Amino acid sequence: MNLFKPIVRRWQAEAGYKQVLTLALPLILSTAAWSLQHFIDRMFLAWYSTEAIAAAMPAGLLNFTFMSLFIGTASYVSTFIAQYYGARQEKMFGRVLWQGIYIALIGGLFLLGLIPFAGQVFRFAGHQGLVLEYEIIYFKYLCLGAFPAIAASALSGFYSGRGHTLPLMWINVIATIVNIVFDYLLIFGHAGFPEMGMKGAAIATVLSAVVSFLCYAVLIFRPKYNRMSGTLHNWRFDRELFGRLIRFGFPNGVQFFLDIAGFTTFLLLLGRLGTIQLAATNVAFNINNLAFMPMTGFSIAVSVLVGQYLGQERPDLAKRSAYSCFHVAFIYMGLMIAAFLLIPEIFIKPFIYRADAATYREMSHTVMTLLRFVAVYSLFDTFNIIFSGAIKGAGDTRFVMYMLLILSVCVLIIPSYIVIVILHGNLLVGWTCATIYICALGLAFFLRFLGGKWQTMRVIEIPTPKIPSSFPETPTPDL
């Protein structure tokens, strides 16, 4: 019984397990819905053709690589609102939200400008034939939906920053249902819709982003929130606040960009090994997303809690909340790893059950081998996700950016290029590079967290203390 007393105390304490789970569970379900959306999207494309699933992840990741620069910057609205919430400065919420929307406008225009260059990029990567054709189609259509996706990530900060996470869950569930339904209708051509294949999958994704953005807009721009936080009438561009959001949020966007860019480059390099190898990698990464995406719910939760407690000037509780989140996330990831190792067929079969016998055997064996790599690096990914989220919640985004830049280039991209392109290594050698990279990230962010510098950081204005007047409030005139 004594063994459970510390757990019970930690459950009930402020910044303990109960508070973490209350905040994180809707976020976990929200990101799990997004993960399910991508899982089914890729599953339908795998049913459609081997070339479609081989093309989906490189094209989707390349699009998301560029979008991530703006999503990471705009979504940092959440940290600003968390710290303003802790400091009881609710009137600042609307002003911050609108600066995030302006970032989304810039990002949407930038992605539209990339459409003419899609073919050149994938040809440069060495992809050919139907895979190349599908990649170009998928990338172009996804770029058309960049603005609503980025804007939705900014608007979501209004709820996540305040710790009100249930609306995020329901909006993501609605968006996921829209995506899955239109995936089924447009990829295969059901219910009178034309069979559109890759184009249909991309259109379904864009529709999902539009629905998500509209849901947030309808909820947040209501008179109730406009009166409380100026969500409508504070629409003007605020140069100082926009600059501060860029100062702290842009490194977060660059970090996001570098992380996705590293894996996109890795996938493009693996595409040189053949369609089966690329398809198997896509399947393994999509299975990994079932564990990874819910973990981002924990990451958002720890960023919010750290931001709120630092806004209250309670770094002790910020630290406790980070460890509480890590404990729960570590248990969850351990269960997922056990499932990957003990019952991998459950995850693999939905992707390849329509493949011919020879392809089924080769793909199944390859993916099963790759899931062992996933099991190894997933434990370190828990350190990566939780402790990078904690220090970003304080504003330590530059360290995260620089560390990702160094490790992505020196541990993932350059070694992968050498072993795959120059030395003509196989798939397993490439995956070894990816595993070492994720393990190095996890250790780096954990050591940074232990250093404690983040506890003195803030992204909001520090209120100037008022000096009480030495004169009486109502002086009595001399008579």
N, C-alpha and C positions, 0 to 999 in steps of 0.2 A: 504493500500500500504506500509505503514511504517513497517508493520509486516513482509513483505517479503524482506526488504532491507538487514537485516543481512544475510539472506539465499543467496541472490544474491551476496553479498560481499564474503561470505564464498565459494560460487561456483567458483568465479573467482580468489580468492587469491591463492598464492602458498601454497601447502599442503592442499588445499581445496577440495571440493566435486568433482569438474571437474577432477582434477589430480588423485584423488583416483579412480574414476570410469573409467578413461582412462586406468589406470594400472590394475584395478581389474576386469573389465568386461570380458576380454579374459580369465583370471584365473577362474572367476566364471563359464563361459561357459565350460572351460576345466574340472573343477571338477564336473560340472553338467553332462557333458558327462560321466565321470567316475561313477557318481551316477546312471545315466540312465542305464549304462552297468550292474551294480550290480542289479538294480531293475528288469531289463528284465531277467537277469540270474536267479534270485530267482523266478521270475514269471514262467519261463519255467519249473524250477524244481518243483514248486508247481503244475503245470499242470501234470508233470510226475508222482508224487506220494506225499502223505503226508509225508512219511518217508524221501523222498529226500529233501524236504524243511526243515524238522526238523533237518536233518544232515548237511545241507549246511552251516549254520551260525556258529555252534560250530567248525566244522572242518576248515572252512575258516578263522574264527577269531583266532583259535589256530595257524594256519600257519602264519597269518599276525602278531600275537603277537611276534613271534620269528623274523620275517622279519623286524618288526618295529624298533627293536633295531638297525639294520644296515641302514634301510631307514632313520630313524631320524638322524643318524650320518652323512650319506652320503649326505642327502639333505641340511645339514647345509652349504654345499658349497655355496648355494645361499646367505647366510648372509655374508660370506667372500667376495664374488664377489661384493655384494652391497656396502660394506664398501670400498673395493678397488676401485670400480667405483666412489664413492663419493670423494675419495682421489686422483683420476686420476692416478691409478697405474695399467693400463690395462695389462701390461706385466706379472702380477701375475695370470691372469685368468687361463691359461693353466696348470700351476703348481698345483693350487688348484683342478682343475677338475680331474687330474690324481690321486691325493691322495684320492679323492672320489671313483674313479674306483677301487683302491686297497682295499678300505673298502668293496666294492661290491664283490670282489673276495673272501675275507675272509667270508663274509656273505653267499655267495652261497655255499661254502664248508661246512659251519656250518649247513645249512639247509639240505644238502644232508645227513649229518651224523645223522639227526633226523628221517629219514625214517624208520629204523628198529624198532623204539620205538613207532610208531603210535598206534598199537593195545593196548599196555600196558596202554597208557595214557587214551584212551577212555573207556577201561574196568574199569580202576580205577575210572573214573567219574560216573560209574554205568549205562552206556548206554548199550543196548542189542539189539539183533535181527538185522533186516535189517537196522535200523538207525546206529548201530555200524558198520556194513559192509560198508555202504555208507560213513561214516565219515573217515574210514581208507583209502578208495580209494581216496577220494577227497583230503585229507591231503597229501598223498604220491605224487600225481601228481603235486600239487601246489608247493611242495618243489623242484621239478625238475626245476621250472622256477624262482627260487629265484634270481639268478645272474642278468638276464636282467632287472628284475623289480627294483632291488636296483640300478643298474648302470644307468638306465633311470632316476631315481630320482636325482642322482648326476649330470648327464649331463644337466638336465632341469635347474639347477641353473645358467648355463651360460647365459640363456635368462632371467629368472626371476630376477636374481641379478642385471642385467643391466636395468630392467624395460621394456624389449622387450618381451611382453607376448603373442603376436599373434602366434608365432611358437608353443608355448605350447598348445594353443587351437586347432590348426589344427592337431597336432600330436595326441592329446588325442581323437579328433573326429575320426581320421583314426583308431586308436587302438580300439575304442568303436565299430565301424562298423565291424571290423574284429571279435571282440568277439561275437557280437550279431549274425552275420551270421553263424559262426561256432557253436555257442550254438544251434541254430535252426537245423543245419544240423546233428550235432553229438549227441545231446541229444535224438532226436526223430528218427534219421535215415532217412533223406530226401535226394533226389538227388543222390541216389546210395550209400550214406554213411551208415555204419552200425549203428544200434541203440545202443548207448553207455551209455546213462543215466548220472549218476554222473561222470563217467570217461570222457565222452564227454564234460561236463561243465568245468571240470578242464583243459582239453587239450585246449579248446577254450580260457581260461584265460591265459594260458602259451603262446599260440600263440600271443595273444594281447600284452603281455609284450615284447616278442621278436621283434615284429613289432615296438613298441614304441622305444626300445633301438636302433634298426637299423636306424630309422628315425633321431634320435638325432645324432648318430654317423656320418651319411652321411652329415648332415648339419654343424656340429661343426668342423669336421676335414678337412673342405675345405681349400685350400691354402690361401684364404682371411683371415680367422680367425687364421690360423697358423702364418701368417706374423704379424698380429695385436697382438695376445695374446699367441702365442706358443702353440696352442692346440694340435699339434702333436709332435713337437720336444722337448717339456718340459715333456716328459713321465716318466722321471726318478723319482725314489722314493726320496722324500725330507724329511729327518728324522725330521727336525725342524718344517716344515710346517705340516707334517702328525701329529706330536705330538700336535701342536696347534689346528688342526682340531678335534683331539680326545678330547683334553681338553675342548673345547667349544661344540663340536658336540655330543660327547658321552653322556653327561647329557641330551641333547635334545633327543637322541635315547632312553635313559633309561626312560625319561618322556613319550615318545611315547609308549614304551614297557609297562610301568606300567599302562598307561591309557587303552590300548587294553587288557592287561592281566587281569585287574580288571573286565572288562566287559566279557571277555572270561570265567573267573571263575564264574561270575554271571550267565552266560548262562548255563554252565555245571551244576551248582547247580539247576537251574530251570528245567533242563532235568530230574531231579528226580521226578518232579510233574506229568509227563506224556507227551505223544507225542503231544496232542492238545495244552496244555499249552506252550510247547516249540515252536511249530509251530506258535502259535499266537504271541509269543514274537518275533520270527524271522520276522514275517510280520510287526509288529509294528516298530521294529528297522529299517527295510528296508524302510518303509514309512518315518520314521524320517530322514533317510539318504538323502531324497529328499530335505530337508531343511538344514541338517548339511553339506553335501559335498560342495554345493555352498558357504557356509560360510567359508570353508577352503580357498577358493579363496580370500576372504577378509583378512584372517589371513596371507596368503603369501604376499599379497599386503602391509599390514601394516608392516610386518617384513622387506620387501624390502625398503619401504620409510623411516622407522626409521634407518635402516642400512645406506642408502645413505646420509641422513641428518647428522647422527652422523659422517660419514666419511668426510663430509664437515665442521664439527665442528659447526653444527646448531641444538642444542638440542631443541630450541624453536619451530622450524619447525617440528622436529620429534614428539614432543608432539601434535602439532596441527594436523598433519597427522593422528595420532592415534585416536583422537577424531572425526575427519571428517569421518574416516572409521567406527567408532562405530555408528555414527548417521545413516549412510546409511544402515549398517548391521541391526541395530535395527528395522528400518522401514521394511526391507525385511522379517526379522523373524516374525514381527508382522502380516504381511500378510499371511505367512505360517501357523501361529498358528490359525488365523481366519478360514483358509480353513480346517485345521484338525478338528476344533470344529463344523463348520457349514455344511461342505459337506464331511464327512469322507468316505461315501460310494464310492466316486470316486476313492479313494486311495485303498480301501479294495477289491473291486470287481475283479480287474485284477488278484489277487492272488488266490481267492477261488471260482471263478465262475464255475469251473469244479467239485467242491466237491459235494458229495451227500447232500441231503436236511438237514439231521440232523447235519452233520459236518459243513455245510455252516452256519446254524443258530448259532451254538455254537461258531465257529471261529469268525464270524462277530460281535457278541455281545462282545466277549472277546477283540478283537482288538479295537473295538470302545471305550471300557473302558480304555484300555492302552493308546490310543491316548490322553486322557485327562491328563494322567501323562506327556506325551510328551509335551503337550501344556504348562504345568506348568514349567517344567525344561528348556524348550527351551529359554525362556527369559534370564535366568541366564547363559545359554550356550553361549549367545551372549557376555556377559562379559568375560566368560572363553576363548572363541576363539580369540577375538580381543585383549584383554589386555595381555594374555599370548604370543600372536604373537608379540605384541609391545616390551615387555621386552626381548623376545628371539632375536629380531632383533638387540638389543643392546649387547647381550652376557650374559644376566642374566639367563642362562640355569640351573644353579645349584639350584636356588630357585624353579624353576618350577619342577625340578626333585624331590626335597625333599618334596615339598608340595603334589605332586601327590602320592608319596610313603606313606606319613602319612595318607592322606585322603582316598586313595584307600584301604589300609589295615584296617584302623580304622573305616571308615564310610560305605564302600561298602562290602568288602569281609567278614570280621569277623561278622558284623551284619547279612549279608545275610545267612551265614552258620548257625548262631544261630537260626534265625527265620524259615529257611526252613528245615534244617536237624535235629536240636535238638528239636525245638518247633513245628515242622511239620506245619508251617504256610502256607498260600495259596499264590497264584500268586501275589495278590495285595499288600501283606505285603512285598514281595521281591521287587516289583517295587517302593514301598515307600522308601526303602533303596537307590535305584539307583537315585531317584529324589533328595533326601537330599544330596547325594554325588555331583551331578552336580551343585546344588545350592551353596554348600560350595566352590567348585572350583572357580566358577564365582566371588564370593565375595573375596576370597583370592587373586586372580590375580589382581582384580581391586584395592584393598588396596595396593598391592605391587607397582602398577603403580603410584598411588597417592603419594607414599613415595618418588619417584624421584631418587632413587639410580641408576637406569638404565641409566640415562642421562650422567653419568660419565664413563660408560663402553665402551670398544672397543675390537674387536677380532683381528684386524690387527696390524701390527707393527706401533708404533708411530715414524714417521720420526725424526731423530736427527737434531735439528736446526743447520744450518751452521753459524759459527762465521765469520763475514767478516774479511779478513786480514787487519792488520794495516799497511802493507807495500804496496807501490805502485805496480800496476800490471806490469808495465815495468820500473823497476828502471833504472835510468841513471847512468852509471858508472862515478866515479870521474876521471876526466882527470888531 
